[in-house]
Amino acid sequence: MSTRKSFLLFQENPIIAAVRNPRDIYDAVASPCQIIFLLTGNIYNLKQMVDYINASGKHAFVHLDLVKGYAQDHYFIKYLKEEIKPTGVISTRNSLISRAKQEGLMTIQRLFLLDSSAMDVTITSARKIKPDAVEILPGLVPKLIHKVRDELTLPIITGGFIETGEEVRSCIDAGSISSSTSHKPLWDEFDEMKNYITESLS
C-alpha cells in the first residue's frame, strides 16, 4: 500500500479498535471502527480472527510481537502474507517491519518513548525503516506527539490508556492522525471523532 493510501486509511479512521482478548473481536467488528489491531493471537486462532475481520470488510493489523506459537522469522512473515492475509502488521522490531514491507504488507512501527534516549533511537530507526505509520506510546503527552511530528513525515497513531473522546481530540490537535484503544465505549464515538477531524480540516 502506498504511503498516500496509508495516510488516507488512517485519516478516515480516527479511532482504532485494539483487541486484547479474542472474545472482544465480535464487539470490534460490530463497532463503527474500520481498523482492528489484534494485540492477541496464537497459532490456533490467528487465521480465524483475521478471516472474521476480513469477511466484515474491515482491516486487520496483527501485532507480531504478541502473537504466540510462531517463529518470528521471514518464513512466518511470508506465511502471514500468503495464508493469513491481514491488511498489515505492527511491531517494535526493525527486522520484522522491514521484512513485512518486502512482502507488501502495510507496516506500523510501535515506538515506546520512555525517555529522551529512547526518543532519539526510535526516531532514527523509523527514519531508516520508513514504515507506513508509527504508533507512539504513551500517546497522551502532546509534547511527545509534537516532537515526533516535527521529526518524522509519517502518520502518527497514539496508543496507551486512551479512554475518552477528549483524549482523542487532544492527540489529534497535537498532530496525531488516529488513536488505538481497547476501551470499548470509545469505539462507539468513531463517527463523532471523524466529524471532528472533518471540521478541523475545513
C-alpha positions in Angstrom: 0.0 0.0 0.0 1.4 3.4 -1.0 2.2 6.0 1.7 -0.7 8.2 0.3 -3.2 5.4 0.6 -1.9 4.5 4.1 -2.3 8.1 5.2 -5.9 8.3 3.9 -6.8 5.0 5.5 -5.8 6.3 9.0 -7.1 9.7 8.4 -10.5 8.2 7.7 -10.3 6.1 10.9 -9.5 8.3 13.9 -10.4 5.5 16.4 -8.8 2.1 16.0 -10.3 -0.8 18.0 -7.5 -2.6 19.8 -8.4 -6.2 20.7 -6.5 -7.8 23.6 -8.9 -10.7 24.3 -10.1 -12.9 21.4 -13.7 -12.6 22.8 -13.7 -8.9 22.1 -13.3 -9.4 18.4 -17.0 -9.7 17.9 -17.6 -6.3 19.6 -14.8 -4.8 17.5 -16.3 -6.0 14.2 -19.8 -4.8 15.3 -18.4 -1.3 16.2 -18.1 1.5 13.7 -14.3 1.1 13.7 -12.9 0.0 10.4 -9.4 -0.8 11.6 -8.8 -3.5 14.2 -5.5 -4.0 15.9 -5.0 -7.7 17.1 -2.9 -7.5 20.2 -3.5 -11.2 20.8 -3.4 -14.4 18.9 -1.7 -17.7 18.6 -1.0 -20.5 16.1 -4.5 -21.9 16.6 -6.8 -18.8 16.4 -4.9 -16.1 14.4 -6.2 -17.0 11.0 -9.7 -17.5 12.3 -9.7 -14.0 13.8 -8.2 -12.3 10.7 -10.7 -14.2 8.4 -13.6 -12.9 10.6 -12.3 -9.3 10.3 -11.7 -9.6 6.5 -15.2 -11.1 6.0 -16.6 -8.0 7.6 -14.8 -5.7 5.1 -12.6 -4.3 7.9 -8.8 -4.0 8.2 -6.9 -6.4 10.5 -3.4 -5.5 11.8 -1.5 -8.2 13.6 0.9 -7.2 16.4 3.8 -9.6 15.6 5.5 -9.2 19.0 2.4 -10.5 20.8 1.5 -13.5 18.5 2.3 -16.8 20.2 3.4 -20.1 18.7 5.1 -18.8 15.6 8.8 -18.4 14.9 9.5 -14.7 14.4 11.4 -15.0 11.1 10.9 -14.2 7.4 9.2 -17.5 6.8 6.5 -16.5 9.2 6.1 -13.1 7.5 5.7 -14.8 4.2 3.2 -17.3 5.6 1.3 -14.4 7.2 1.0 -12.6 3.9 0.0 -15.5 1.8 -2.1 -17.6 4.2 -3.5 -15.4 7.0 -3.8 -12.2 4.9 -4.1 -9.3 7.3 -4.0 -5.7 5.9 -0.8 -5.1 7.9 1.4 -5.7 10.9 2.6 -3.9 14.0 6.0 -4.4 15.6 8.7 -2.7 17.6 11.3 -4.9 15.8 13.1 -3.3 12.8 13.8 -6.7 11.1 10.1 -7.7 11.2 8.9 -4.3 9.8 11.5 -4.4 7.0 10.5 -8.0 6.0 6.8 -7.2 6.1 7.4 -4.2 3.8 9.2 -6.5 1.4 6.2 -8.8 1.4 3.9 -5.9 0.6 2.1 -5.7 4.0 1.3 -2.4 5.5 3.5 -1.7 8.4 3.2 0.2 11.7 6.3 0.6 13.8 5.4 0.9 17.5 7.6 3.3 19.4 8.0 3.4 23.2 9.1 6.9 24.1 10.2 6.3 27.7 12.9 9.0 27.8 14.9 11.3 25.6 17.4 8.5 24.7 14.6 6.2 23.6 13.1 9.0 21.6 16.4 9.5 19.7 16.9 5.8 19.0 13.3 5.2 17.9 13.1 8.3 15.7 16.4 7.3 14.0 15.0 3.7 13.5 11.8 4.9 12.0 13.6 7.2 9.6 15.7 4.3 8.4 12.9 1.7 8.2 10.2 4.0 6.8 7.1 2.2 8.0 3.7 3.3 6.7 2.9 4.8 10.1 4.2 4.9 13.6 2.3 4.2 16.8 3.7 6.1 19.8 3.3 5.1 23.5 2.5 6.8 25.8 0.1 8.7 23.5 -1.4 11.1 26.0 1.6 13.5 26.0 1.1 16.3 23.5 4.8 17.3 23.8 5.9 13.9 22.5 3.4 14.0 19.7 4.7 17.4 18.6 8.3 16.1 18.8 7.6 13.0 16.6 5.5 15.1 14.2 8.5 17.5 13.8 11.0 14.7 13.3 9.0 12.3 11.0 6.9 12.7 7.9 4.8 9.7 8.8 1.2 9.3 10.0 1.2 9.2 13.8 -1.1 6.9 15.8 -1.3 7.3 19.5 -1.9 4.4 22.0 -1.9 3.5 25.6 -4.6 4.4 28.2 -6.7 6.4 25.8 -10.3 6.2 27.1 -12.2 9.4 26.3 -13.2 11.4 23.2 -11.5 14.4 24.8 -8.2 12.5 24.9 -8.5 11.5 21.3 -9.2 15.2 20.3 -6.2 16.2 22.3 -4.0 13.8 20.4 -5.4 14.9 17.1 -4.8 18.6 18.0 -1.2 17.8 18.9 -0.6 16.1 15.5 -1.7 12.5 15.6 -4.0 11.1 12.9 -5.7 8.4 14.9 -5.7 6.7 18.2 -5.8 3.0 19.1 -7.8 1.9 22.2 -9.1 -1.2 23.9 -11.7 0.9 25.8 -14.9 -0.4 24.1 -17.2 2.7 24.9 -14.7 4.8 22.9 -15.2 2.6 19.8 -18.8 3.9 19.6 -17.5 7.5 19.3 -16.0 6.8 15.9 -18.4 8.9 13.9 -18.1 11.8 16.4 -14.3 11.8 16.1 -14.5 11.5 12.3 -16.7 14.6 12.2 -14.2 16.4 14.5 -11.4 15.7 12.0 -13.5 16.9 9.1 -14.4 20.1 10.9 -10.7 20.6 11.8 -9.6 20.3 8.2 -12.3 22.6 6.8 
